[in-house]
């Protein structure tokens, strides 16, 4: 994770699951994006891989799945910025970054692999 086992946002013990789903800051991002149901799914099967499998098998709209992956990428990137000296932007700005990623991916300008 980082040099410390503490979350850079809330100070709790950090793991990948905490950073992406459990941290109050990450939860706010999911809620702001209108995707709170992903948090509910995570807590019903708290294995990150199982959540990703569920999403790809059950969400019909590829745009929704793409946006979810972009939001995961954005949350992780802002977490890294926070840990390594940068400060995160507010929820609205994070959603703008995720939306920008999904737009660029749709246009073939970036790939999220």
Secondary structure, 3 states (H helix, E strand, C coil): CCCCCECCCCCCECCHHHHHHHCHHHHHHHHHCCCHHHHHHHHHCCCHHHHHHHHHHHCCCHHHHHHHHHHHHHHHHHHHHHHCCCCCCCHHHHHHHHHHHHHHHHCCCCCCC
